[in-house]
Amino acid sequence: MDGPTPGDLIIYSLEDLKRSDFKRFKNKLSDFSNGNKPPIPKGKLENADWITTKDLLIGTYGKEGALDVMVKVLTLISLLGPANDLQKRRAEIAQSGTRTTSNRLPECKMEYMDSMKEDFQRIKEHNARRGETVGLQNTYTNLQLIKGPQIMEEKMHEILNSGKGHLQNLKKKSDKYSQTTIEMLFDPDKDGFTPKIVVLQGPAGIGKTMTSRKIMLDWASGNLYQDKFNFVFHLSCRELNTITGPISLVGLLSRTCKLSSDDLVSILRDPANHRKLLFEVDGFDELRWTLEKKSEVCYDIFEETHKDLLLQRLFRKQILKQSSLIITTRPLALEKLYSFVDESRDVEVMGFTKEDCGKYFHNFFKNKNDTEKALSLVKDNDVLYPMCAVPIVCWIVCTVLKPQIKQDLLQSKTATSIYLLYLKGLIKHHCREQPANTCLKKLCALAKEGILNRKILFEIEDLNRHGLSLSEIESVFLNENLFHLDIDTQTCYSFIHLSVQEFFAALYYVLDDGSGNEEGTTGLGDGTSIPEICKGHSLSTMCKEHPHLALAVRFLFGLLNEKEVKTFSRSTGINISLPARQAMEEWLIGECLLKDSHTGNTSATYSIEAILCLYETQNKDIIRRIISYSSHLKLIDESKASL
């Protein structure tokens, strides 16, 4: 014989209330909102008896949801005795397992898979108009995934060689390290170890969220993990941040995964189901932790607690111990994550290989001819092409080129303009909140110091010296690298790409009034002297004596492009100004002017790098002024003969 139903439990609890307490309960219930459900109208509750009140609760919140609301409302009006009695009765029934649910689970699974497929098959791109979406299945391009940590020397080599051959190097790296795929994330390793937790880590814009959504779509479509997991729950940390009050595991999942409380109880109550459950926690680095308290073991799926403690229990395997997790995060949050996770399989998302980049362009443009035009243009740019390993950069480049190709007005965007778009994309779509100008200036000062001193890996002392605390730095800008050194480990920090560090180094000199000043650093002083990264008497001298500064200087000239800078400033609120414009023009001319002893003509010898700097400005007046200094031009490629 079946035990008491949720409706019976509600009636029992209401019957136990005094008349005055029942009236207080209905009054509070009429202005109580649970999640996205509006309150039950006061007019319906005013003359309601126990049975009508029960029907209204179940009709509004579902059977298990009605019990959740009962406990919350009783607690809010300080009827803690009845609230505790209801929780005890509910727990006893849940533990007894009197309800037979085995026949419902297959049907529930199919309904849930159909619902998740509908939710995850379309995505909204950053620049999409209202209601405009694209199909994930047709736009997703596989990403390079590798297992295991790197050693410090190899990481430095990787960052320093993130130039023109970077996309090809990704392929070599995957051959050296243990490459993996989405399908293989939970496969046993060579020692027979099968992980319960997989950590997917990588910088902002590398494709972690899109990969987690693709996993969800493939599972819901019946193409992934069908033998491993009966249910996959996708938890967005950005959405979890909106939870303010106490919540149970059942309440959390019913809120985020579109399953009724009744079905969730059926799934979660039986321990035999737990090893067939997978939780995807996307964006761990975005979680706002407000509690320092450490969680404890709890097997009660109905116990309400702070969201932080509930998530800790999932990570620490203190609830649903046999379930599995995929956690995506940016590297800067790894230390926090590993304080919760004892054992995991660590997988680094590397981005696109050369072949994958080509596939992405093809998926974006659809047309083979347009794809080849766009790829040909990008491959010729030794700054942009390596960065196309990062999916968000690929998307920006393709989005910029698409209308030009349609109008047959194909022209390359400057590297600086693309990096400004990249920075704007990170600020608007990947930051929890727009970074304060002071924090951005400090990051730029760190980048500048590193570029001047050929430093790409920074220790915590370097960050502290610039007034940067890990709590205030958006993880979107820096990577955290944990290196194994004999029996110890060392944590270092790096910018997400060497060219990003070089771009930030240039940006240092143009933020706000262009002085680049911030406490403890030296900028342009009176605003007219040449920026510090412009070493030597001229560009040609710098290229010979300090070639590692070339790209940062090229970016600096690109920031003379007033149109691009104004667009960026207007969109982000970050002011950019370069009072050293005239000094930089004079420095670019520098020692280039020569007098021909035979003809008396003035000629200018320009390096390839000088032409690239002029191109970055896209400023016809600057180009005319510099070219006008000579009647004859001579172009020099420092690595070859005169051209």
C-alpha positions as CSV (number, residue, x, y, z in Angstrom):
1,M,0.0,0.0,0.0
2,D,1.3,3.4,-0.9
3,G,2.3,5.8,1.8
4,P,1.2,9.5,2.3
5,T,1.3,11.6,-0.8
6,P,2.7,15.2,-0.9
7,G,-0.9,16.3,-0.8
8,D,-1.5,14.3,2.4
9,L,1.6,15.9,4.0
10,I,0.3,19.3,3.2
11,I,-3.2,18.5,4.7
12,Y,-1.5,17.0,7.9
13,S,0.5,20.2,8.3
14,L,-2.4,22.6,7.8
15,E,-4.6,20.6,10.2
16,D,-2.0,21.0,12.9
17,L,-2.1,24.8,12.7
18,K,-4.2,26.9,14.9
19,R,-6.9,29.0,13.2
20,S,-4.9,32.2,13.7
21,D,-1.7,30.6,12.4
22,F,-3.6,29.2,9.3
23,K,-4.8,32.7,8.6
24,R,-1.2,34.1,8.9
25,F,0.0,31.3,6.7
26,K,-2.4,32.2,3.9
27,N,-1.7,35.8,4.2
28,K,2.0,35.3,3.8
29,L,1.5,32.8,1.0
30,S,-0.4,35.4,-1.0
31,D,2.7,37.6,-1.3
32,F,5.4,34.9,-1.5
33,S,7.2,34.4,-4.8
34,N,9.2,31.2,-5.4
35,G,11.7,31.4,-8.2
36,N,9.9,32.7,-11.3
37,K,6.5,31.7,-10.0
38,P,4.2,34.6,-9.1
39,P,2.3,34.5,-5.7
40,I,-1.0,32.8,-5.4
41,P,-3.6,35.6,-5.6
42,K,-4.9,36.8,-2.3
43,G,-8.5,36.6,-3.5
44,K,-8.2,32.8,-4.1
45,L,-6.7,32.2,-0.6
46,E,-8.9,34.4,1.5
47,N,-11.8,31.9,2.1
48,A,-9.8,28.8,1.2
49,D,-10.0,25.8,3.5
50,W,-7.2,23.2,4.0
51,I,-8.1,21.2,0.9
52,T,-8.5,24.2,-1.4
53,T,-5.2,25.6,-0.1
54,K,-3.5,22.3,-0.8
55,D,-4.9,22.3,-4.3
56,L,-3.8,25.8,-5.0
57,L,-0.2,25.0,-3.7
58,I,0.1,21.9,-5.8
59,G,-1.5,23.5,-8.9
60,T,1.0,26.4,-8.7
61,Y,4.2,24.7,-7.6
62,G,3.8,21.0,-8.3
63,K,3.7,18.4,-5.6
64,E,7.3,18.6,-4.3
65,G,7.5,22.3,-5.0
66,A,4.4,22.8,-2.9
67,L,6.2,21.1,0.0
68,D,9.2,23.4,-0.5
69,V,7.0,26.4,-0.4
70,M,5.1,25.1,2.7
71,V,8.4,24.9,4.6
72,K,9.6,28.3,3.5
73,V,6.4,30.1,4.4
74,L,6.1,28.4,7.7
75,T,9.7,29.4,8.5
76,L,9.0,33.0,7.4
77,I,6.1,33.4,9.9
78,S,8.2,31.8,12.7
79,L,6.3,28.5,12.9
80,L,9.5,26.5,13.1
81,G,7.9,23.5,14.9
82,P,5.4,22.8,12.0
83,A,8.1,23.5,9.4
84,N,10.5,20.9,11.1
85,D,7.6,18.4,11.5
86,L,6.9,18.6,7.8
87,Q,10.5,18.2,6.8
88,K,10.8,15.1,9.1
89,R,7.7,13.5,7.6
90,R,8.9,14.2,4.1
91,A,12.4,12.8,4.8
92,E,10.9,9.6,6.3
93,I,8.8,9.0,3.2
94,A,11.7,9.7,0.8
95,Q,13.9,7.3,2.7
96,S,11.3,4.6,2.8
97,G,11.0,4.5,-1.0
98,T,7.4,3.5,-0.8
99,R,6.6,5.1,-4.2
100,T,7.4,3.0,-7.2
101,T,9.1,5.1,-9.9
102,S,11.1,2.7,-12.1
103,N,8.4,2.8,-14.8
104,R,8.4,6.6,-14.9
105,L,12.2,7.2,-15.3
106,P,12.5,6.1,-19.0
107,E,9.6,8.3,-20.0
108,C,11.0,11.2,-17.9
109,K,14.4,10.8,-19.5
110,M,13.0,11.0,-23.0
111,E,10.9,14.1,-22.2
112,Y,14.0,15.7,-20.6
113,M,16.2,15.0,-23.5
114,D,13.7,16.5,-25.9
115,S,13.5,19.6,-23.8
116,M,17.3,20.0,-23.5
117,K,17.7,19.4,-27.2
118,E,15.3,22.3,-27.9
119,D,17.0,24.5,-25.4
120,F,20.6,23.9,-26.6
121,Q,20.3,23.5,-30.4
122,R,20.3,27.3,-31.0
123,I,22.8,29.9,-29.8
124,K,22.8,33.7,-29.9
125,E,25.9,35.3,-31.2
126,H,27.4,38.5,-29.6
127,N,26.1,40.8,-32.4
128,A,22.8,39.0,-33.0
129,R,19.6,41.1,-33.4
130,R,16.7,40.5,-31.1
131,G,15.4,36.9,-31.6
132,E,18.2,36.0,-34.1
133,T,20.0,32.7,-33.4
134,V,22.2,30.2,-35.3
135,G,22.3,26.4,-35.1
136,L,25.0,25.1,-32.8
137,Q,25.4,21.8,-34.6
138,N,26.3,23.4,-37.9
139,T,28.5,26.2,-36.4
140,Y,30.5,24.4,-33.8
141,T,34.1,23.5,-34.7
142,N,36.2,21.0,-32.7
143,L,38.8,22.4,-30.4
144,Q,42.2,21.0,-29.5
145,L,42.1,19.4,-26.0
146,I,45.1,18.0,-24.2
147,K,45.5,16.3,-20.8
148,G,48.1,16.9,-18.1
149,P,50.2,19.8,-16.9
150,Q,53.2,21.3,-18.7
151,I,56.6,22.2,-17.3
152,M,57.7,25.8,-17.0
153,E,60.3,25.8,-19.8
154,E,57.8,24.3,-22.3
155,K,55.2,26.9,-21.3
156,M,57.6,29.8,-21.9
157,H,58.6,28.3,-25.2
158,E,54.9,28.0,-26.2
159,I,54.2,31.7,-25.3
160,L,57.3,33.0,-27.0
161,N,56.5,31.1,-30.1
162,S,52.9,32.2,-30.3
163,G,53.7,33.9,-33.6
164,K,53.1,32.9,-37.2
165,G,53.6,29.2,-36.6
166,H,51.3,29.0,-33.6
167,L,48.5,27.2,-35.4
168,Q,50.9,24.6,-36.7
169,N,52.6,24.3,-33.3
170,L,49.2,23.3,-31.7
171,K,49.2,20.2,-33.9
172,K,52.8,19.3,-32.8
173,K,51.8,19.9,-29.2
174,S,48.9,17.6,-29.4
175,D,51.2,14.9,-30.7
176,K,53.6,15.4,-27.8
177,Y,51.0,15.6,-25.0
178,S,48.1,13.3,-24.4
179,Q,45.4,14.5,-26.8
180,T,41.8,13.9,-25.9
181,T,38.3,14.5,-27.2
182,I,34.9,15.2,-25.8
183,E,34.0,11.6,-26.2
184,M,37.0,10.4,-24.3
185,L,36.8,12.7,-21.3
186,F,35.6,9.9,-19.0
187,D,37.5,7.0,-20.5
188,P,40.0,5.1,-18.3
189,D,43.6,6.1,-18.5
190,K,46.5,3.7,-19.0
191,D,46.4,2.9,-15.3
192,G,42.7,2.1,-15.4
193,F,41.7,5.3,-13.5
194,T,38.3,6.6,-14.5
195,P,37.7,10.2,-13.4
196,K,34.6,11.4,-11.6
197,I,35.5,15.1,-12.2
198,V,36.9,16.6,-15.4
199,V,38.2,20.2,-15.3
200,L,38.1,22.0,-18.7
201,Q,40.4,25.0,-18.4
202,G,41.4,27.7,-20.8
203,P,41.4,31.5,-21.3
204,A,38.4,33.7,-22.1
205,G,37.0,33.2,-25.6
206,I,38.7,29.9,-26.2
207,G,35.4,28.0,-26.4
208,K,34.7,26.4,-23.0
209,T,31.1,27.5,-22.7
210,M,30.4,26.5,-26.3
211,T,31.9,23.1,-25.7
212,S,29.8,22.6,-22.6
213,R,26.7,23.5,-24.6
214,K,27.8,21.1,-27.4
215,I,28.2,18.3,-24.8
216,M,24.6,19.0,-23.6
217,L,23.2,19.0,-27.2
218,D,25.0,15.9,-28.2
219,W,23.8,14.0,-25.1
220,A,20.2,15.2,-25.6
221,S,20.4,14.2,-29.3
222,G,21.4,10.7,-28.3
223,N,24.9,11.0,-29.8
224,L,27.1,11.2,-26.7
225,Y,27.5,9.4,-23.3
226,Q,24.4,7.3,-23.8
227,D,25.9,4.3,-22.0
228,K,27.5,6.5,-19.3
229,F,24.9,8.9,-18.2
230,N,21.1,8.8,-18.0
231,F,20.8,12.5,-17.0
232,V,23.0,15.5,-17.7
233,F,22.3,18.7,-15.8
234,H,23.8,22.0,-17.1
235,L,24.4,24.6,-14.5
236,S,25.5,28.1,-15.6
237,C,27.4,29.8,-12.8
238,R,26.3,33.2,-14.2
239,E,22.7,32.1,-13.5
240,L,23.6,30.6,-10.1
241,N,24.9,34.0,-8.9
242,T,21.3,35.2,-9.0
243,I,20.3,32.8,-6.2
244,T,20.1,34.7,-3.0
245,G,18.2,32.7,-0.4
246,P,18.7,29.1,1.0
247,I,18.0,26.4,-1.6
248,S,18.0,22.6,-1.7
249,L,19.5,20.4,-4.4
250,V,16.0,19.6,-5.6
251,G,15.2,23.3,-5.6
252,L,18.4,24.2,-7.5
253,L,17.8,21.6,-10.2
254,S,14.1,22.3,-10.6
255,R,15.0,26.0,-11.1
256,T,17.8,25.5,-13.6
257,C,16.9,22.2,-15.5
258,K,13.2,22.4,-16.2
259,L,12.3,19.2,-14.3
260,S,9.5,19.0,-11.9
261,S,10.3,18.4,-8.2
262,D,8.5,15.0,-8.4
263,D,10.7,13.8,-11.3
264,L,13.8,15.1,-9.7
265,V,13.0,13.2,-6.4
266,S,12.5,10.1,-8.5
267,I,15.9,10.6,-10.1
268,L,17.9,11.6,-7.1
269,R,16.4,9.5,-4.3
270,D,17.7,6.1,-5.6
271,P,21.5,5.8,-5.0
272,A,21.6,3.3,-7.9
273,N,20.9,6.2,-10.3
274,H,23.7,8.5,-8.9
275,R,26.6,7.0,-11.0
276,K,24.5,7.7,-14.1
277,L,24.3,11.4,-13.4
278,L,26.5,14.1,-14.9
279,F,26.6,17.7,-13.8
280,E,28.1,20.4,-16.1
281,V,29.2,23.4,-14.1
282,D,30.0,26.1,-16.7
283,G,32.1,29.2,-15.7
284,F,33.4,28.3,-12.2
285,D,35.5,31.5,-12.3
286,E,32.4,33.6,-12.5
287,L,30.9,32.4,-9.2
288,R,30.7,35.0,-6.5
289,W,31.6,33.3,-3.3
290,T,30.2,35.1,-0.3
291,L,30.9,32.5,2.4
292,E,34.2,31.3,3.9
293,K,32.4,28.4,5.7
294,K,33.4,24.9,4.7
295,S,30.7,22.5,3.7
296,E,30.0,19.1,5.4
297,V,28.7,15.8,4.2
298,C,24.9,15.8,3.7
299,Y,22.8,13.1,2.0
300,D,19.5,15.0,2.2
301,I,18.5,16.3,-1.2
302,F,15.8,18.5,0.4
303,E,17.9,20.3,3.0
304,E,18.0,24.0,2.2
305,T,21.3,25.7,2.6
306,H,23.4,28.6,1.2
307,K,24.1,28.2,-2.5
308,D,27.9,28.3,-1.8
309,L,27.7,25.3,0.6
310,L,25.5,23.3,-1.8
311,L,28.0,23.8,-4.7
312,Q,30.9,22.9,-2.4
313,R,29.1,19.6,-1.5
314,L,28.9,18.8,-5.2
315,F,32.5,19.6,-5.8
316,R,33.7,17.8,-2.7
317,K,31.5,14.7,-3.5
318,Q,29.7,15.2,-0.1
319,I,26.4,14.7,-1.8
320,L,25.6,12.3,-4.7
321,K,29.1,10.9,-4.3
322,Q,28.9,8.6,-7.3
323,S,27.8,11.3,-9.7
324,S,30.2,12.9,-12.3
325,L,31.1,16.5,-13.0
326,I,32.5,18.6,-15.9
327,I,33.7,22.0,-14.6
328,T,34.8,24.7,-17.0
329,T,36.9,27.6,-15.7
330,R,39.5,30.1,-16.6
331,P,43.0,29.3,-15.3
332,L,43.1,32.1,-12.7
333,A,40.4,30.4,-10.7
334,L,42.1,27.0,-10.6
335,E,43.6,27.5,-7.1
336,K,40.1,28.1,-5.7
337,L,38.6,25.2,-7.5
338,Y,41.3,22.8,-6.3
339,S,40.6,23.7,-2.7
340,F,37.3,21.9,-3.3
341,V,38.4,19.1,-5.7
342,D,40.7,16.3,-4.5
343,E,41.0,14.3,-7.7
344,S,40.2,15.3,-11.2
345,R,41.3,14.9,-14.9
346,D,42.6,18.2,-16.0
347,V,42.1,19.1,-19.7
348,E,43.4,22.3,-21.3
349,V,41.4,23.8,-24.1
350,M,44.0,25.0,-26.6
351,G,41.7,26.4,-29.4
352,F,41.9,25.8,-33.1
353,T,44.6,24.0,-35.0
354,K,45.4,25.2,-38.6
355,E,42.9,22.7,-40.0
356,D,40.2,23.6,-37.4
357,C,40.6,27.3,-38.2
358,G,40.0,26.6,-41.9
359,K,36.9,24.6,-40.9
360,Y,35.6,27.4,-38.8
361,F,35.9,29.9,-41.7
362,H,34.1,27.4,-43.9
363,N,31.3,27.0,-41.4
364,F,31.0,30.7,-41.1
365,F,31.0,31.7,-44.7
366,K,29.4,28.6,-46.1
367,N,30.6,29.5,-49.6
368,K,34.0,28.0,-50.7
369,N,35.0,31.0,-52.7
370,D,34.3,33.4,-49.9
371,T,36.1,31.2,-47.4
372,E,39.2,31.1,-49.6
373,K,39.2,34.9,-50.0
374,A,38.9,35.5,-46.3
375,L,41.5,32.9,-45.3
376,S,44.0,34.1,-47.9
377,L,43.8,37.6,-46.5
378,V,44.1,36.5,-42.9
379,K,47.0,34.1,-43.5
380,D,49.1,37.0,-44.9
381,N,48.8,38.8,-41.5
382,D,51.5,37.5,-39.1
383,V,49.7,39.1,-36.1
384,L,46.1,38.1,-36.7
385,Y,46.5,34.6,-38.1
386,P,48.1,33.1,-34.9
387,M,45.4,34.7,-32.8
388,C,42.8,32.9,-34.9
389,A,43.5,29.9,-32.7
390,V,41.2,31.7,-30.3
391,P,37.6,31.2,-31.4
392,I,36.4,34.6,-30.3
393,V,39.1,36.2,-32.5
394,C,38.1,34.0,-35.4
395,W,34.5,35.1,-35.0
396,I,35.5,38.8,-34.9
397,V,37.7,38.5,-38.0
398,C,35.0,36.6,-39.9
399,T,32.3,39.1,-38.8
400,V,34.4,42.1,-40.0
401,L,35.3,40.5,-43.3
402,K,31.8,39.1,-44.3
403,P,30.2,42.4,-45.4
404,Q,33.4,43.4,-47.3
405,I,33.3,40.1,-49.2
406,K,29.6,40.5,-50.0
407,Q,30.3,44.0,-51.5
408,D,33.5,42.8,-53.1
409,L,35.4,45.5,-51.2
410,L,37.8,43.2,-49.5
411,Q,40.5,45.0,-47.5
412,S,42.4,43.9,-44.5
413,K,41.6,45.5,-41.1
414,T,44.6,46.6,-39.1
415,A,45.9,44.3,-36.3
416,T,45.2,47.1,-33.8
417,S,41.6,47.5,-34.9
418,I,41.0,43.8,-34.5
419,Y,42.6,43.8,-31.0
420,L,40.5,46.7,-30.0
421,L,37.4,44.7,-31.1
422,Y,38.8,41.7,-29.2
423,L,39.3,43.8,-26.0
424,K,35.8,45.2,-26.4
425,G,34.4,41.7,-26.8
426,L,36.1,40.5,-23.7
427,I,34.9,43.5,-21.6
428,K,31.3,43.4,-22.9
429,H,30.7,39.6,-23.0
430,H,33.2,37.8,-20.8
431,C,33.7,40.1,-17.8
432,R,31.4,39.9,-14.8
433,E,31.4,43.7,-14.8
434,Q,33.4,46.3,-16.8
435,P,36.9,46.5,-15.3
436,A,37.7,49.8,-13.7
437,N,40.2,52.0,-15.6
438,T,42.6,51.9,-12.7
439,C,42.7,48.1,-12.8
440,L,43.1,48.1,-16.6
441,K,46.0,50.6,-16.2
442,K,47.7,48.4,-13.7
443,L,47.4,45.4,-16.0
444,C,48.8,47.5,-18.8
445,A,51.7,48.6,-16.6
446,L,52.5,44.9,-15.8
447,A,52.4,44.1,-19.5
448,K,54.7,47.1,-20.3
449,E,57.2,46.1,-17.7
450,G,57.2,42.5,-19.0
451,I,57.7,43.6,-22.6
452,L,60.6,45.9,-21.8
453,N,62.3,43.3,-19.7
454,R,61.5,40.3,-21.9
455,K,59.4,38.8,-19.2
456,I,56.3,36.7,-19.9
457,L,55.8,34.7,-16.7
458,F,55.0,36.8,-13.6
459,E,55.0,35.8,-9.9
460,I,52.5,37.0,-7.3
461,E,55.1,39.6,-6.1
462,D,55.0,41.2,-9.6
463,L,51.3,41.6,-9.4
464,N,51.5,43.0,-5.9
465,R,54.1,45.5,-6.9
466,H,51.6,47.0,-9.4
467,G,48.9,47.0,-6.8
468,L,47.0,44.1,-8.5
469,S,45.2,41.7,-6.2
470,L,43.9,38.4,-7.5
471,S,40.4,39.3,-6.3
472,E,40.2,42.4,-8.5
473,I,41.8,41.1,-11.7
474,E,39.3,39.8,-14.2
475,S,40.3,36.3,-15.0
476,V,39.6,37.2,-18.6
477,F,43.0,38.9,-18.9
478,L,45.5,36.5,-17.2
479,N,46.2,32.8,-17.1
480,E,47.3,31.0,-14.0
481,N,50.0,28.4,-14.6
482,L,50.8,25.7,-12.0
483,F,54.2,24.1,-12.6
484,H,55.7,21.0,-11.0
485,L,59.2,21.7,-9.7
486,D,60.8,18.5,-8.4
487,I,58.7,17.8,-5.2
488,D,57.2,21.3,-5.1
489,T,54.9,23.4,-7.3
490,Q,55.1,27.0,-8.4
491,T,52.3,29.3,-9.5
492,C,53.0,31.9,-12.3
493,Y,50.8,34.2,-14.2
494,S,50.8,35.1,-17.9
495,F,48.7,37.1,-20.3
496,I,46.4,34.9,-22.4
497,H,48.6,35.4,-25.5
498,L,52.0,37.1,-26.0
499,S,50.5,39.5,-28.6
500,V,47.8,40.4,-26.0
501,Q,50.6,41.4,-23.6
502,E,52.2,43.4,-26.4
503,F,48.9,45.1,-27.1
504,F,48.4,45.9,-23.4
505,A,51.9,47.3,-23.2
506,A,51.1,49.8,-26.0
507,L,47.7,50.6,-24.4
508,Y,49.5,51.6,-21.2
509,Y,50.7,54.8,-22.9
510,V,47.4,55.9,-24.2
511,L,44.8,55.3,-21.3
512,D,43.0,58.4,-20.1
513,D,45.2,61.5,-20.7
514,G,47.9,59.4,-22.5
515,S,50.4,59.8,-19.6
516,G,50.2,56.2,-18.7
517,N,50.9,57.3,-15.1
518,E,49.9,55.2,-12.1
519,E,51.4,55.0,-8.7
520,G,54.9,53.4,-8.8
521,T,55.4,53.7,-12.6
522,T,56.8,56.2,-15.1
523,G,54.8,57.3,-18.1
524,L,55.3,60.1,-20.6
525,G,55.8,62.8,-18.0
526,D,54.8,66.1,-19.8
527,G,52.9,64.2,-22.5
528,T,55.3,65.2,-25.3
529,S,58.3,62.8,-24.8
530,I,58.6,59.6,-26.7
531,P,57.1,56.5,-25.1
532,E,59.6,54.3,-23.3
533,I,59.0,51.3,-25.6
534,C,60.2,53.4,-28.6
535,K,63.9,52.6,-27.9
536,G,66.8,54.2,-29.8
537,H,66.9,57.3,-32.1
538,S,64.6,55.8,-34.7
539,L,62.4,52.8,-35.6
540,S,65.1,51.2,-37.7
541,T,67.6,51.4,-34.8
542,M,65.0,49.8,-32.4
543,C,64.3,47.0,-34.9
544,K,68.1,46.2,-34.9
545,E,68.8,46.6,-31.2
546,H,65.4,45.7,-29.6
547,P,63.4,43.6,-32.1
548,H,61.2,42.2,-29.3
549,L,59.6,45.6,-29.0
550,A,58.5,45.8,-32.7
551,L,54.9,44.5,-32.3
552,A,54.1,46.6,-29.3
553,V,55.4,49.7,-31.1
554,R,53.3,48.8,-34.2
555,F,50.2,48.6,-31.9
556,L,51.2,52.0,-30.5
557,F,51.1,53.5,-34.0
558,G,47.8,51.7,-34.6
559,L,46.3,53.6,-31.6
560,L,46.9,56.8,-33.6
561,N,43.8,55.7,-35.7
562,E,41.3,58.2,-34.4
563,K,38.2,56.6,-35.9
564,E,38.9,53.2,-34.4
565,V,39.9,54.6,-31.0
566,K,36.8,56.8,-30.8
567,T,34.5,53.9,-31.6
568,F,36.2,51.8,-28.9
569,S,36.0,54.6,-26.3
570,R,32.3,55.3,-27.0
571,S,31.4,51.7,-26.6
572,T,33.4,50.9,-23.5
573,G,33.7,54.2,-21.7
574,I,37.5,53.8,-21.7
575,N,39.2,57.0,-22.8
576,I,42.2,56.7,-25.1
577,S,44.5,59.6,-26.0
578,L,48.1,60.0,-27.3
579,P,49.7,63.4,-26.8
580,A,53.0,62.1,-27.9
581,R,51.8,61.9,-31.6
582,Q,54.3,64.5,-32.9
583,A,57.2,63.0,-31.1
584,M,56.4,59.5,-32.5
585,E,56.2,60.9,-36.0
586,E,59.6,62.5,-35.6
587,W,61.0,59.3,-34.1
588,L,59.6,57.3,-37.1
589,I,61.5,59.5,-39.5
590,G,64.6,59.6,-37.3
591,E,67.7,58.6,-39.1
592,C,65.9,57.6,-42.3
593,L,66.6,60.8,-44.2
594,L,69.7,60.7,-46.3
595,K,71.3,63.0,-48.8
596,D,72.6,61.6,-52.0
597,S,76.1,62.9,-52.4
598,H,75.9,62.7,-56.3
599,T,72.5,64.1,-57.1
600,G,71.8,66.1,-54.0
601,N,68.3,64.5,-53.7
602,T,66.9,63.6,-50.3
603,S,65.9,60.0,-50.1
604,A,64.3,58.1,-47.2
605,T,65.2,54.5,-46.4
606,Y,62.1,52.8,-44.9
607,S,62.1,49.4,-43.2
608,I,59.3,47.0,-43.8
609,E,58.4,47.6,-40.1
610,A,58.1,51.4,-40.8
611,I,55.6,50.7,-43.6
612,L,53.6,48.4,-41.3
613,C,53.5,51.1,-38.6
614,L,52.3,53.6,-41.1
615,Y,49.6,51.2,-42.3
616,E,48.4,50.6,-38.8
617,T,47.7,54.4,-38.4
618,Q,45.3,54.4,-41.4
619,N,45.9,58.2,-41.2
620,K,46.5,59.7,-44.6
621,D,47.8,63.0,-43.1
622,I,50.5,61.2,-41.1
623,I,51.5,59.1,-44.1
624,R,51.7,62.1,-46.4
625,R,53.8,64.1,-43.9
626,I,56.3,61.4,-43.5
627,I,56.5,60.5,-47.1
628,S,56.8,64.1,-48.1
629,Y,60.3,64.4,-46.5
630,S,61.9,62.7,-49.5
631,S,61.7,62.8,-53.2
632,H,62.9,59.2,-53.5
633,L,62.0,56.2,-51.4
634,K,64.0,53.2,-50.7
635,L,62.4,50.2,-48.9
636,I,64.6,47.9,-46.7
637,D,63.7,44.5,-45.3
638,E,66.2,44.2,-42.4
639,S,66.4,40.4,-42.9
640,K,67.1,40.7,-46.7
641,A,68.5,43.1,-49.2
642,S,67.0,46.4,-50.3
643,L,63.7,46.1,-52.1
